[in-house]
Each structure stands twice: as structure tokens, then as C-alpha cells.
Amino acid sequence: MDATTAHSDTDRPYLPGMGKDILIPFYDVVHRVFRVGRLHAEMVRRAELEPGQRVLDIGCGTGNLLLALGARRPDLDLAGIDPDPKALARATRKARRAGVAVRFDRGFADTLPYPDGSVDRVFSSLMLHHLDPPVKDATLAEVRRVLRPGGALVLADFDGHGQGHGRGHGHRRLPFGRRMEVSQRLRENAGIADRIAAAGLVPDEPAPFELRVGTVAIVRAARRS
């Protein structure tokens, strides 16, 4: 389908991907500096995608995961959702320039505007830790709802206090690294696999992945029925 931006009821506060709207132009710079593309490539590998599948990226930001995927796999039906209209506008422009077909929807991950059992794969990249605990759980329940039986979630994020502490990357010298060490939101992000299981999905063992800002956990979880 053509790259478009669909709007839904978004009269709720949200945290922009970079913390403040004014920093959105630096979103892609941070993506490159921290080599998040490597993480996305590993997430895609674990997703085991097949032609014709419908793929959703929740908290898609400026669309980097979907655009990289769509450039290589035009046989997929791609969509991303995010509450930030400025990030979505940038994502839409990037998709148009790249000639990649992606649908970008404005909305929240805990109230996904998609039918039950309509998606084959859901991606979530470094988004869950932005959410308060009840919203995390509601988001994962929504992921299960929209996944088809046999579908799967591939999620990557910092798994609780201490998981942002990378090895050998000198991240403690970075302001973001120091901020991670004292982040209440990261402490509340502990036990990702257990949260996913509580939502009714069946998670694989979390796999560690090193970024320049620290270690994240990648979890693949299936909807069995």
C-alpha cells in the first residue's frame, strides 16, 4: 500500500521518542551513533518473516526499522504506529523519498486500531521502557489481541535496573548512559519476559544484545492460539 498517515483519537499525553519534540530532528542521528540498525537487523532475523505477512511496528518513531525492512522485503505488508505526529511526518517523508510502501498510523500501543488476529508479526524496539507499568501490560495484551494464532512479537528493550550497563563501550561517559543508571522507568522495566507471558504470549529465553549505550534484551514471543 502507499505510504500514508492515518489519524485516530490521540488526546492523551505521550513521551516523544527523544524526550522532547524539539529533539526529533536528532532522532536519526542517535539511531546511527548508537548503531540501532544492527539491533533492528537482529530483530528482523528472529522474526522469520514470510512473503505476504502483515507486519506492525509499535512505537515506530521515524520509521527506521520498517524502512530498512521494506527496502529489502517489498513482499511484506508494513505498518507502524506512534503517538508523535512529528515523528510520523518525518517517517512519511522518508518512506516517500525511498519509495518504500509503509502505512504510518497515529495512535497508542495500548489501544491499537487494528482488528483481532490481523497481524502476523509485531516489532517493539526500545519503546516499552517509556511506558508506565499498567500501560506496559495493556500494550502487551493488545499485541496478543492483534496477533494471529501462530504470529509472534519480537521486542527489544532494557530489562530493568542494571541492564543498561554495557561492557566496554564507555557509555558511562555519555549523558544518556548516566541517565539510564538512575532511571525509574528502566527499573520498572524489569522482567520483560514475565510480563509478556502474563499477557498470554509464549516467550523464548531473552537474548542479550550489545548497543553502544548498553545491553538490551531481545525476546521473541509467539501467540499459540
C-alpha positions in Angstrom: 0.0 0.0 0.0 1.1 3.6 -0.4 2.8 5.4 2.5 0.1 7.4 4.4 -0.5 8.8 7.8 -3.8 7.8 9.4 -5.1 9.7 12.5 -7.1 8.4 15.4 -8.1 9.8 18.8 -4.8 10.9 20.4 -5.8 13.4 23.0 -3.5 11.9 25.6 -0.1 12.9 26.8 2.9 11.0 25.5 6.6 11.0 25.7 8.3 11.8 22.4 11.0 9.4 21.2 13.8 11.8 22.1 12.1 13.1 25.2 11.2 16.5 23.7 9.6 17.5 20.4 12.4 19.9 19.6 14.9 16.9 19.6 13.1 14.9 16.9 15.5 16.1 14.1 18.2 14.3 16.1 16.3 11.0 16.3 18.0 9.5 13.2 21.4 10.8 14.3 21.1 9.0 17.6 19.9 5.9 15.7 23.2 5.9 13.7 25.5 6.8 16.5 24.2 4.1 18.8 24.0 1.6 15.8 20.4 0.7 16.5 20.2 -0.5 12.9 22.2 -3.6 14.0 19.6 -4.3 16.6 16.8 -3.9 14.1 18.5 -6.4 11.7 18.8 -9.0 14.5 15.1 -8.5 15.4 14.1 -9.0 11.8 16.3 -12.1 11.6 14.5 -13.6 14.7 11.1 -12.7 13.3 11.4 -15.3 10.5 9.3 -13.4 8.1 7.4 -15.0 5.2 6.1 -13.3 2.0 2.8 -11.7 2.3 2.8 -11.3 6.0 1.4 -8.3 7.8 4.0 -6.6 10.0 3.4 -3.9 12.6 6.0 -1.8 14.4 4.6 -0.2 17.6 6.3 2.9 18.7 7.8 3.2 15.3 9.3 6.7 15.7 10.7 7.9 12.4 10.2 4.5 10.8 13.8 3.3 10.6 13.1 -0.4 11.3 10.2 -0.5 8.7 12.0 1.4 6.1 15.1 -0.8 6.2 12.9 -3.9 6.2 10.7 -2.6 3.3 13.7 -1.8 1.1 14.7 -5.4 1.3 11.3 -7.1 1.5 8.7 -5.4 -0.7 6.7 -8.6 -0.4 5.5 -7.6 3.1 2.5 -5.5 4.2 4.1 -3.0 6.6 2.6 -0.6 9.1 3.9 1.5 12.0 2.1 3.3 14.9 3.3 6.1 17.1 1.6 8.9 19.1 4.1 11.5 17.9 2.8 13.4 14.8 6.2 15.0 14.2 8.0 11.6 14.1 5.3 10.2 11.8 5.6 13.2 9.4 9.3 12.6 9.2 8.8 8.8 8.7 6.3 9.5 5.9 8.7 11.8 4.1 11.5 9.3 4.4 9.3 6.5 3.0 8.2 8.6 0.1 11.8 9.5 -0.8 12.9 5.9 -0.5 10.0 4.6 -2.5 9.0 2.2 0.3 5.4 1.3 0.9 4.6 1.7 4.6 1.4 2.8 6.3 2.0 5.1 9.3 -0.8 5.4 11.8 -1.1 7.8 14.7 -2.2 6.1 17.9 -1.2 4.4 21.1 0.2 0.9 21.6 -2.3 0.1 24.4 -5.3 0.9 22.2 -4.2 -0.5 18.8 -6.7 0.5 16.0 -6.5 -2.9 14.3 -8.8 -5.9 14.2 -8.4 -9.0 16.3 -6.0 -11.5 14.8 -5.0 -9.3 11.9 -1.2 -9.1 12.2 1.5 -11.8 11.6 4.4 -10.1 13.3 4.7 -7.2 15.8 8.0 -5.4 16.5 8.7 -3.2 19.5 12.1 -1.6 19.7 13.3 0.4 22.7 9.8 1.6 23.4 8.4 -0.4 26.4 10.6 1.3 29.0 8.9 4.7 28.1 5.6 3.3 29.5 4.2 3.2 33.0 3.7 -0.4 34.3 -0.1 -0.6 33.7 0.4 0.7 30.2 3.1 -1.8 29.5 0.7 -4.6 30.5 -2.1 -3.1 28.4 0.2 -2.8 25.4 1.3 -6.4 25.6 -2.4 -7.5 25.9 -3.2 -5.5 22.8 -0.3 -7.1 21.0 -1.7 -10.6 21.8 -5.1 -9.5 20.6 -4.0 -8.2 17.2 -1.6 -11.2 16.5 -2.9 -14.1 14.5 -2.6 -17.6 16.1 0.9 -18.6 15.2 2.0 -14.9 15.0 4.9 -13.5 17.0 6.1 -10.5 18.8 9.8 -9.5 18.6 10.6 -7.0 21.4 13.9 -5.4 22.3 14.4 -3.2 25.4 16.4 -2.6 28.5 15.3 -5.2 31.1 15.3 -3.5 34.4 17.9 -1.7 36.6 21.4 -2.5 35.5 20.6 -3.9 32.1 21.6 -0.6 30.5 25.1 -1.0 31.7 27.1 -2.1 28.7 30.5 -3.6 28.7 33.5 -2.0 27.1 31.6 0.8 25.3 32.4 3.7 27.7 28.7 4.5 27.9 29.2 5.9 31.4 30.9 8.9 29.8 27.7 9.7 27.8 24.9 11.8 29.4 22.4 9.2 28.3 24.3 6.4 29.9 24.4 8.3 33.2 20.7 9.0 32.9 20.0 5.3 32.4 21.7 4.4 35.6 19.2 6.3 37.7 16.1 5.8 35.5 13.0 4.8 37.4 11.4 3.8 34.1 14.2 1.4 33.5 13.9 -0.1 36.9 10.2 -0.6 36.3 11.0 -2.4 33.0 12.4 -5.5 34.8 11.1 -8.9 34.0 10.1 -8.3 30.3 9.7 -12.0 29.5 7.4 -12.5 32.6 5.3 -9.5 31.5 5.0 -11.0 28.0 3.9 -14.4 29.4 1.4 -12.7 31.7 -0.2 -11.2 28.6 -0.8 -14.7 27.1 2.1 -15.0 24.8 4.8 -17.7 25.0 8.3 -16.0 25.1 11.6 -17.6 24.2 14.6 -17.1 26.5 15.7 -13.4 26.3 18.8 -12.9 24.2 21.3 -10.1 25.2 22.4 -7.7 22.5 25.1 -5.0 23.0 24.5 -1.5 21.9 26.8 1.4 22.4 24.6 2.6 25.3 24.5 -0.8 27.0 22.9 -4.2 26.8 19.3 -4.8 25.7 17.3 -8.0 25.8 15.6 -9.3 22.6 12.6 -11.5 23.3 10.6 -13.4 20.7 7.2 -14.5 21.9 4.5 -16.5 20.0 0.7 -16.5 20.2 -0.1 -20.2 20.3 -3.9 -19.9 20.0 
